[in-house]
Every structure is written in structure tokens, then in C-alpha cells.
Amino acid sequence: MVAAIRPSDWNWLLFGHLLAAFALVAGLTVVTLTSLAAARSRSGAHGALLQTIAFRTNLVVVIPAFVAVHVLGGILAGREFPGASEEPGWLDTSFVITTVATVVAVALALLQYVLVRRAPAGRAGDLQVRAAACVPPLVLAALLVVVVLMAGKPA
């Protein structure tokens, strides 16, 4: 029903926003699973490979998707709610959670970079590996909260 009252010149923005959101959730799922598998890996070579996959996925898929979701979401919000005072609370909350999750994803990429550089030399610390495994599920949980807010639009 909402699509019937939305102006058709916004469709490409909404499509891009949703496409970036799907890529974001998929990429973050890959980062989460590979980071957890790397932390559980007993083999140094397998753990290093899994950590590299997590780092590259974070760098190539997750962070650009975060930027695209944020930019396209901001443009959509500006068109749907022209006055800043008209924006509903769920939209403001979603922007805040997404912004914090983006900063955490960038910090995670820096931590993963350190792990990838130290892993071949065998100098990756156990605490760093555990931190790199614990952060992605938290970011994924925050994104699921944003998905619920965007889909439900609570009053």
C-alpha cells in the first residue's frame, strides 16, 4: 500500500537502499561466521585464512554497504519527511544505531587488519582474536534491531 502512495521517482532510491541493506546483512553474516570459525580454529593456517576472508568481506562489502545504506536512507528520509521536526522516533533511532554500527565496523576492520598482518608470523594475540570474533555478532544484532524498526515503523 505504501508503494501506491510513494512517488515513482523515489523507486530507484528505495531499491538502492534495500539492495545495500541486503548486501550489508549478507556481508556481516559472512564476517560473523568466518570470524567465529577463525576463533575456534586450532590450525594456524586455517584460522589465518578465515580471518583474511572476514577482513576482506568487511572491507569490500560491509563498509561500502553501510555507507550506501546511510546515504540513500538519508536522501529517502529527506524526501519523505522534508522538515527535520517531522521525522518519527523510529527513524532517528535507526540512524543512530546505523551510525554507531558503522563506526564499530570500521574499528573492526582495523582490528582485523592487525590480525591478518600478525597471523603469518604467529604473533596474533588470543585476546585480539576473541575480540574480532565477538564484535561482528553484536553489530549483526544491532542491524536486526534496525531491520525491525524499519519494517515495523512503531509509533
Secondary structure, DSSP 8 states (H G I E B T S, - for coil): -HHHHS-GGGHHHHHHHHHHHHHHHHHHHHHHHHHHHHHH--SHHHHHHHHHHHHHHIIIIIHHHHHHHHHHHHHHHHHHS-SGGG--HHHHHHHHHHHHHHHHHHHHHHHHHHHHHHTTTT---HHHHHHHHHHHHHHHHHHHHHHHHHHH---
